[in-house]
């Protein structure tokens, strides 16, 4: 799936891919604790038949005691791709291979042992659906949908910034708080507070270690999507449920305020990473909006109509379930994203794939790591892993001085942009 193009990020052999072989690392914790726990939770989520349960038991033993095993020869139509992607990793321990690859392969193996791709009654079953459904139908979501009514009393030029911050923070705080804090001091995405300093000459507004928003390029997004623009926006989704709803509300705003003529929402082609959004999750979220009252119901109706008329489309390219960074995206996806006025990338995993899942110095210029992307982009990300770029030295020093695990707890966030003009990729 890899492709050569004229803006390949510079190779950095001195910064190797993150692995899980350090017992104190975030990656090790995911492999040693989160994945085994998830297998047990999935085993309890459905009355799986005996062969599926044996498969889960075998996978649990493999990831905790064994080495990485290949997919069976008769696996889904992606067997050849995974054989190529895993050529250097099969037979090694799960902790010794690149963390990005290990995480992705774990979920592919989990779906495989559950028969997700096989003909029969369990074909296509989402093993994470019970948890997704509980969240979407819960009281927290109901309260957040009601909180959207606050938007009707806002000055029009603060609604966009408020919704951008709601989308950024996901489920880290209730939606009412996110709406209130996100737009109170901003108009059209321009912050009126903070200790902004340029990041390596590319305009990122830096905020001190005391602010949870460590970098704020939101003004760059609104500059690309002014009211009345005939723009084409893409959003690469992260999670479903409580986090997808503010993404959809942001999309509704872009369309209703005529900041974008069309929007493409990119989701996973099948269930992945527990809560990652699929088309089924998008439809479920739209139905949840429609069942609410006030602003939420109106937004749900507008989004439903937008899908029916083609102003909002959902795409699910197989690459979004690949264990590869975005600099290896295939030509067809690259060409599609190149048509966008701007692509918004949501969440931690998309950030890791965008800049490369490596322990970059935190002061590495963000735009150095995103030059490969086929068009202007804005990354919205709460910090839930060790990867980070684009921070000023004083910001890093202030955060490190707290002795808190600020990179992995989701208490800090980034809005980072690379809006430089791209050149057309060379044909291979």
PEKA-V939273 format. One record per backbone hydrogen bond with DSSP energy under -1.0 kcal/mol. NH is the residue of the N-H (numbers start at 0). CO is the residue of the C=O. If there is no record, write none. Layout:
BEGIN
[[NH | CO] [NH | CO]]
END
This chain:
BEGIN
[[14 | 11] [17 | 356] [24 | 21] [28 | 24] [29 | 25] [30 | 26] [31 | 27] [32 | 28] [33 | 28] [34 | 29] [36 | 32] [37 | 33] [38 | 34] [39 | 35] [40 | 36] [41 | 37] [42 | 38] [43 | 39] [47 | 45] [52 | 48] [53 | 49] [54 | 50] [55 | 51] [56 | 52] [57 | 53] [58 | 54] [59 | 55] [60 | 56] [61 | 57] [62 | 58] [63 | 59] [64 | 60] [65 | 61] [67 | 91] [74 | 71] [78 | 75] [81 | 77] [82 | 78] [83 | 79] [84 | 80] [85 | 81] [88 | 85] [89 | 85] [90 | 67] [91 | 88] [95 | 92] [98 | 17] [101 | 97] [102 | 98] [103 | 99] [104 | 100] [105 | 101] [106 | 102] [107 | 103] [108 | 104] [109 | 105] [110 | 106] [111 | 107] [112 | 108] [113 | 109] [114 | 111] [115 | 110] [122 | 119] [123 | 115] [124 | 121] [128 | 125] [131 | 127] [132 | 128] [133 | 129] [134 | 130] [135 | 131] [136 | 132] [137 | 134] [141 | 137] [142 | 138] [143 | 139] [144 | 140] [145 | 141] [146 | 142] [148 | 145] [149 | 146] [150 | 147] [151 | 148] [152 | 149] [153 | 150] [157 | 154] [161 | 157] [162 | 158] [163 | 159] [164 | 160] [165 | 161] [166 | 162] [167 | 163] [168 | 164] [169 | 165] [171 | 168] [177 | 173] [178 | 174] [179 | 175] [180 | 176] [181 | 177] [182 | 178] [185 | 182] [186 | 189] [187 | 156] [189 | 186] [191 | 184] [201 | 198] [206 | 213] [210 | 207] [213 | 412] [215 | 204] [216 | 414] [219 | 216] [221 | 217] [222 | 218] [223 | 219] [224 | 220] [227 | 257] [228 | 225] [232 | 261] [233 | 341] [234 | 263] [235 | 343] [236 | 265] [239 | 274] [242 | 239] [244 | 240] [247 | 243] [248 | 244] [249 | 245] [250 | 246] [251 | 247] [252 | 248] [253 | 249] [254 | 250] [255 | 251] [256 | 252] [257 | 254] [258 | 253] [259 | 253] [260 | 230] [261 | 230] [262 | 310] [263 | 232] [264 | 312] [265 | 234] [266 | 314] [267 | 276] [274 | 272] [275 | 271] [276 | 237] [281 | 277] [282 | 278] [283 | 279] [284 | 280] [285 | 281] [286 | 282] [287 | 283] [288 | 284] [289 | 285] [290 | 286] [291 | 288] [297 | 293] [298 | 294] [299 | 295] [300 | 296] [301 | 297] [302 | 298] [303 | 299] [304 | 300] [305 | 301] [306 | 302] [307 | 303] [308 | 304] [310 | 305] [311 | 305] [312 | 262] [314 | 264] [319 | 316] [320 | 317] [321 | 318] [325 | 352] [327 | 324] [328 | 325] [333 | 329] [334 | 330] [335 | 331] [336 | 332] [337 | 333] [338 | 335] [339 | 336] [340 | 231] [341 | 231] [342 | 375] [343 | 233] [344 | 377] [345 | 235] [346 | 379] [350 | 346] [351 | 347] [352 | 348] [353 | 349] [354 | 350] [355 | 351] [357 | 355] [359 | 357] [363 | 360] [372 | 369] [376 | 417] [377 | 342] [378 | 415] [379 | 344] [380 | 413] [382 | 411] [389 | 363] [390 | 361] [395 | 391] [396 | 392] [397 | 393] [398 | 394] [399 | 395] [400 | 396] [401 | 398] [402 | 399] [405 | 403] [407 | 404] [409 | 382] [412 | 211] [413 | 380] [414 | 214] [415 | 378] [417 | 376]]
END
